[in-house]
Every structure is written in structure tokens, then in C-alpha cells.
Amino acid sequence: MWKISYVLILFILAVAVQGCSKKKDEKENTETCPITNYFLKADISNKTWCANTTLFANYAIVMTINGISSSGGTLTLELDDVQTGSYQITKDRNHILYTDPMAVGYESTNDNPGSLVILSNDSATNIIQGSFNVNLRSPLTGNLEVKNGSFKLFYTE
């Protein structure tokens, strides 16, 4: 009788665990991204990331865009190209740096360039909008995929 009870309990646990597991392709949302006029967001390792704590942009020598999420991750774009058009993201030009919540840094590389599209840059209102996709690299942990990146920001000069 005990053997049947243990088998029944194990079967029920196995069914429960299987029913709660996520599909392999299912995207896991980890950040709450409030809808606002200005944003910086991306899918990082198939999880939604957004700057929902701090967000700013400054245009001096390059356009620096920085955001911090409530989970502790930071994303910084240092854009050399700010006119409407398509550009490469590398270590030397249009550099991107992501620091995860555990303080592991990832950056764009010259040998695997990403893509940046500046959709608009209104210098009268100081509002820039664009999108990006890139694979970042950490010397400690390897590659990190960043896709569906987008931003729309007011910047200071």
C-alpha cells in the first residue's frame, strides 16, 4: 500500500511540475515598463528590460543615453551617429554597454557589429528616437543578445 501511495504522490508532483513549466520559446517579462513619452527598452536575453528608475540623455561630444531599471541593470548608449539613418554598433563607434544586476559588464565589439537606426532627431525640440539590435560580450560570461531595442528621449546639450 505504501508503494502505491508513493507512486501516486510522485505522479501528481510530476504532473504539477510539468503543468507549471514555461515553453522554451515563451518570453519571460521581468520589468514593468510604464508607458510614457520617453523610454529606453530592449529584450535582453529574451527578457524585457526597460529604464523604469532613471533615464537621461545628453549630447556633448557624443550622444550619451543612460537608463537604470528597478532590477538594478543599466544600459548606456554612446552614439557617434545621431542623424537619421542606419549605422553599425561597434566598440569604437556607437558603443553600447550593459551592466546586469550582478554588476557583470557587457559591451559591443568590433568583430560582431550590431545595428542602430536613428528614426528621428529633432534639434529644435532635442528629441531623438531610434532602435537597435546587438550582441554584447563580457570577458567573464560570454555573449548577451540585445534585440528589439528602442528609445525616444529628450536630451540636453
C-alpha positions in Angstrom: 0.0 0.0 0.0 2.8 2.4 0.8 4.4 1.8 -2.6 1.2 2.7 -4.4 0.9 5.9 -2.3 4.5 7.0 -3.0 4.0 6.3 -6.7 0.7 8.2 -6.7 2.3 11.2 -4.9 5.3 11.2 -7.3 2.9 11.1 -10.3 0.9 14.0 -9.0 4.1 16.1 -8.4 5.4 15.3 -11.8 2.1 16.4 -13.5 2.0 19.5 -11.4 5.6 20.5 -12.2 5.1 19.8 -16.0 1.9 21.9 -16.0 3.8 24.9 -14.4 6.8 24.8 -16.7 7.2 27.5 -19.3 7.5 26.8 -23.0 11.0 27.1 -24.4 10.1 30.0 -26.7 7.9 31.8 -24.2 9.4 35.3 -23.4 9.6 36.0 -19.7 8.8 39.6 -18.7 10.8 40.8 -15.8 10.4 44.6 -15.9 7.3 46.7 -15.7 7.7 49.4 -18.3 5.4 52.3 -17.7 4.0 54.0 -20.8 5.5 57.4 -21.0 6.5 59.9 -23.7 10.2 58.9 -23.3 11.7 55.4 -23.0 14.7 53.2 -23.3 13.9 49.5 -23.6 15.1 46.2 -25.1 14.8 42.4 -24.9 17.9 41.3 -23.2 18.5 37.5 -23.1 14.8 37.1 -24.1 13.6 39.1 -21.1 12.0 42.6 -21.3 14.3 45.3 -19.8 13.4 48.9 -19.5 14.7 52.0 -17.8 12.0 52.5 -15.2 14.1 54.1 -12.4 16.4 56.6 -14.1 16.6 57.8 -17.7 18.6 60.6 -19.3 20.3 61.7 -22.5 23.0 64.3 -23.0 24.5 65.5 -26.3 28.0 66.8 -25.9 30.8 65.2 -28.0 28.6 62.1 -28.4 25.0 61.4 -27.6 25.0 59.6 -24.2 21.8 57.8 -23.3 21.6 56.0 -20.0 18.9 54.1 -18.2 18.6 52.2 -14.9 16.0 49.5 -14.3 14.4 48.7 -10.9 16.1 45.3 -11.1 19.5 47.1 -11.0 20.6 46.7 -14.6 22.0 49.7 -16.5 22.1 50.3 -20.3 24.3 53.0 -21.8 24.4 54.0 -25.5 27.3 56.3 -26.6 26.1 57.4 -30.1 28.5 59.0 -32.5 25.9 59.0 -35.3 22.8 61.0 -34.5 21.4 61.9 -37.9 18.5 59.9 -39.4 19.9 56.7 -41.0 21.3 53.2 -40.3 24.6 52.6 -38.6 26.8 49.9 -37.2 27.2 49.4 -33.4 30.8 48.5 -32.5 33.3 49.1 -29.7 34.8 52.1 -31.5 31.6 53.7 -32.8 28.1 53.8 -31.4 29.3 51.9 -28.4 26.7 50.1 -26.1 27.4 48.9 -22.5 25.0 46.9 -20.4 25.7 46.0 -16.7 23.5 43.3 -15.3 22.1 43.3 -11.8 25.1 41.3 -10.6 27.5 44.0 -11.9 28.7 42.0 -14.9 29.5 44.3 -17.7 28.8 43.5 -21.4 29.8 45.7 -24.4 29.6 45.9 -28.1 32.5 44.6 -30.1 34.2 45.4 -33.4 34.2 41.8 -34.6 30.4 41.3 -34.3 28.7 44.7 -35.1 25.1 45.4 -34.2 22.7 47.7 -36.0 21.4 51.2 -35.0 18.7 53.1 -36.7 18.1 56.7 -35.9 14.5 57.3 -36.8 14.5 61.0 -36.0 16.5 63.7 -34.3 14.7 67.0 -33.9 17.3 69.5 -32.9 14.7 72.2 -32.4 13.0 70.2 -29.6 16.0 68.0 -28.6 14.1 64.7 -29.1 15.9 61.7 -30.6 14.3 58.4 -31.4 15.8 55.1 -32.7 16.1 51.4 -32.5 19.0 48.9 -32.1 20.0 45.2 -32.1 23.3 43.9 -30.9 25.2 41.0 -29.4 27.2 42.2 -26.4 30.2 40.4 -24.9 31.6 40.0 -21.4 35.1 38.6 -20.9 33.7 36.8 -17.8 30.4 35.3 -19.0 30.3 35.4 -22.8 27.7 36.8 -25.2 24.4 38.5 -24.4 21.7 39.1 -27.1 20.0 42.5 -27.1 17.2 42.8 -29.6 14.1 45.0 -30.2 15.9 47.9 -28.5 14.2 51.2 -28.8 14.5 54.7 -27.4 12.8 58.1 -27.5 14.3 60.8 -25.3 14.6 64.4 -24.7 18.3 65.3 -24.5 20.2 68.2 -23.0 23.2 69.9 -24.7 
